[in-house]
Amino acid sequence: MASETTVRSNTKIVREYTQRVFNEHDPGMSSEYFTPEVKWHGGLLGTVEGSESVTEMLRGFIGALPDLHATEQDIVAAGDTVAVRYVVEATHEGNLLGIAPTGRRVRWDGMIVEEWAGDDLAAILYQVGAYTPPWLSGNQAENDPGVAS
């Protein structure tokens, strides 16, 4: 069982990673926090494996969303596990998975556990105007583009 000192240390690492990589927009720093065999589990994007691959994925997201900011909502730590719930906000200013910049603001909640991300890619794609989910295809979507946040 992990000591209280280990739990505090692991929590500090996660917060530092979030600040340096996401909020300071420096995905190259991620390798300081990853083991070579890191796995990033990202919902619709599937699993990205390996430090270099995850760093490149982060470069893509941060490049497309250069003002990205993750705000911690909750953090829970026990043993060697740290789980965090964030609200992430950004402006779509670069190529995002092949989608040209729209200048639209996006917002999503995410969760990191062992570098797992529970994102709402459908909401992001809707907010940048690339996809309208079937349940928003009526007037509601036209009148309220923020409905998917």
LOTI-368284 format. One record per atom (N, C-alpha, C): residue in three letters; x, y, z. Coordinates in steps of 0.001 Angstrom, whole numbers, plus 500000, padded with zeros to 6 digits. Each point is the difference from the previous one (the first is absolute). Layout:
// residues N
alaXYZ...
END
This chain:
// residues 149
met500847498818500000met499153501182500000met500888501240500000ala499628500994499211ala500784501225499867ala499866500862501249ser501080500649500345ser499978500888501156ser499309501307499645glu499648500745501027glu499394501314499790glu500946500915499225thr501293499867500240thr500994500800499280thr499980499658498511thr499888498725499664thr499936499579498598thr498744500546499334val498874499926500674val498742500515499459val500125501496499736arg500553500752500956arg500199501450499808arg500944500269498833ser501056499229499897ser500975500160498918ser499351499730498644asn499206498937499899asn499324499675498750asn498995501088499607thr499290500536500978thr499055501090499734thr500742501230499493lys501133500292500602lys500807501145499565lys500465499817498556ile500410498794499645ile500458499710498632ile498870500247499002val498796499523500299val498861500180499093val499680501483499832arg499986500740501088arg499708501440499910arg501088500746499225glu501242499625500226glu501112500626499286glu499919499682498507tyr499709498757499663tyr499828499584498604tyr498907500833499332thr498873500134500663thr498888500772499444thr500409501450499757gln500660500587500965gln500412501395499876gln501007500183498862arg501057499200500026arg501088500198499033arg499601499612498579val499356498867499841val499696499497498665val498769500694499410phe498905500042500741phe498760500552499464phe499906501510500174asn500081500454501213asn499733501416500244asn501131500919499549glu501229499479499951glu501112500787499465glu500295499623498548his499185499120499436his500031499639498574his501357499492499548asp500547499042500755asp501320499458499689asp499958498474499960pro499422499425498937pro499876498542499945pro501343499278500018gly501070500660499594gly501317499372500039gly500435499633501408met499440500671501001met500330499699501397met499352498699500482ser499035499489499229ser499278498809500456ser500920498803500211ser501067499911499218ser500895498846500139ser500664499945501370glu500057501120500702glu500547499994501364glu499075499290500986tyr498752499800499614tyr499007499411500896tyr499568498605499572phe500375499576498799phe499571498716499462phe501086498949500133thr499565498763500217thr500905498876499812thr500028499719498492pro501022499324499497pro500051499720498556pro498775499237499493glu499394499181500856glu498869499175499583glu498633500587500397val499926501304500249val498748500660500385val498887499659499006lys498782499910500516lys498817499789499160lys499018501124500293trp499514500634498955trp498981501045500106trp498718499426499423his498963499904500828his498725499430499583his499040501165499782gly499589500241498762gly499252501212499710gly498675499842499328gly499125499213500529gly498645499933499464gly499978499657498525leu499405500867499189leu499854499757498568leu501329499885499270leu501054500587500531leu501309499942499353leu500721498685500256gly499470499199500897gly500634498723500300gly501168500162500952thr500962499099499897thr501158499996500887thr501244500379499206val500775500932500553val501277500398499411val501067499463500941glu500983499292499446glu501015499362500834glu501385500543499727gly500769500161501078gly501389500430499908gly500152501496500206ser501048500364500707ser500239501400500355ser500039500917498784glu500730499606498960glu500108500856498813glu498654500173499303ser499227498937499903ser498694500071499334ser499022500877500775val499975499842501324val499096500814500810val500423501466499925thr501295500273500044thr500488501377499899thr499588500616498662glu500114499255498917glu499603500518498683glu498504500279499951met499200499125500613met498562500229500058met499708501292500752leu500690500196501126leu499813501222500779leu500409501234499195arg501093499890499242arg500422501116499133arg498886500378499030gly499345498997499444gly498908500252499067gly498839500731500641phe499585499543501187phe498881500641500692phe500358501408500463ile501151500142500591ile500395501320500507ile500268500953498837gly500502499484498871gly500183500838498818gly498673500487499441ala498989499147500034ala498679500364499488ala499222500860500992leu500315499850501263leu499295500698501084leu501039500741500855pro500676501011499456pro501185500574500638pro499751500743501309asp498763500358500297asp499725500644501282asp499347499025500980leu500133498716499734leu499426498948500831leu500329500236501474his498992499831500842his500214500137501440his499150498959500729ala500650499220500859ala499325498977500796ala499860500505501427thr498766500030500491thr499723500438501365thr499586498781500821glu500749499730501044glu499713498849500866glu498687500217500735gln499139498979499941gln498727500020500721gln500063499105501238asp500580498824499835asp500125499028501080asp501294499230499804ile500595499582501097ile501163499119499929ile499886498994501136val500241498740499664val499934498919500977val501254499160499814ala500662499696501083ala501223499204499923ala499978498927501079ala500410498799499601ala500126498884500938ala501021499034499416gly500870499517500842gly501032499090499511gly500828500682498933asp500144499342498855asp500765500604498909asp499095500569498908thr498724500214500326thr499023500505499036thr499583501425500352val499979500858498983val499486501363500153val498967500201498906ala498786500380500368ala498935500284499035ala499644501467500124val499866500665498850val499697501431499986val498847500245499035arg499095500878500397arg498934500458499108arg500280501454499683tyr500049500304498703tyr500284501353499533tyr498834500556499194val499954501310499899val499264500681498950val501085500612499129val499954499686498708val501000500493499058val499308500939499024glu500614501159499785glu499459500979499064glu501109500437499060ala499616500329498759ala500984500416499007ala499286500634498813thr500813500563499104thr499499500552498739thr500601499200498852his499167499589499068his500439499192498853his500689500911498988glu501339500064500092glu500779500913499159glu500969499286499065gly500034498676500027gly500897499234499128gly499304498749499520asn500679499245499133asn499464498766499457asn499745499006501132leu498755499567500144leu499605499058501042leu499478498736499344leu500846498969499951leu499621498717499400leu499511500196498569gly500650500890499264gly499639500259498615gly498928501057499810ile499534500590501074ile498960501034499924ile500679501358500050ala499740500810498983ala500609501327499911ala499541500872501172pro500833500961500418pro499654500884501122pro498671500726499763thr499225500115501071thr498706500693499918thr499959501242500880gly500940500115500933gly499968501115500940gly498963499837501092arg499319498879500028arg498954499770501008arg500599499520501317arg499337500371501095arg500389499538501330arg499434498606500224val500779499161500676val499552498664500377val500215499827501498arg499235499096500559arg500083499720501440arg499607498546500187trp500777499294500810trp499631498622500320trp500546499628501360asp499350498999500561asp500458499427501259asp500842498788499659gly501008499751500766gly500846498843499767gly500415499380501316met500607498857499930met500443499315501195met501318499319499663ile500954500115500887ile501263499312499798ile500184499003501127val500171498779499640val500343498930500918val500989499150499227glu501241499934500450glu501026499264499276glu500084500538498574glu499815501304499868glu499951500716498725glu498874499491499120trp498844499894500599trp498771499735499260trp499322501346499805ala499386500222498860ala499238501223499786ala498595499620499574gly499022500490500713gly498601499778499637gly499484501293499397asp500244500170498702asp499608501249499373asp498668499840499270asp499439501096499596asp498760500000499252asp500299500515498603leu500627499149499174leu500422500397498668leu498810500432499144ala498846499375500177ala498823500402499229ala499643501460500306ala500079500406501273ala499707501395500361ala501023500947499385ile501267499613500009ile501041500856499422ile499763500160498500leu499759498899499297leu499771500065498560leu498749500812499674tyr498963499897500834tyr498791500801499819tyr500314501485500190gln500749500324501035gln500291501392500304gln500882500665498947val500833499238499300val500813500595498938val499280499945498655gly498784499467499985gly499185500001498791gly500289498880499026ala500711498963500435ala500373498910499102ala498995498853500010tyr499144499923501015tyr499089498870500137tyr498815500430500839thr498806499625499568thr498799500239500796thr499403498653500358pro499980499653501291pro499419498721500401pro498525499932499592pro499505498820499701pro498603499865499558pro499007500611500979trp500262499934501280trp499061500526500990trp500014501528500047leu500923500640499283leu500034501460499940leu499772500529498587ser499528499154499110ser499888500394498601ser498824500925499715gly499093500191500956gly498850500888499798gly500337501450500308asn499009500786500249asn500177501430500291asn500814500263501241gln499962499104500974gln500738500212501239gln501478500223499718ala500589499211499115ala501419500129499675ala500281501322499305glu499099500437499112glu500211501253499284glu499901501209500925asn499131499916500985asn499774501125500900asn500919500058501190asp500633498884500353asp500810499965501212asp501236499143499788pro501056500566499363pro501183499196499736pro500746499567501259gly499681500534501149gly500663499606501239gly499313498861500708val498952499469499393val499191498983500644val500772498729500299ala501048499704499233ala500738498741500182ala501103500108501031ser500167501099500654ser501086500109500964ser499619499296501259
END
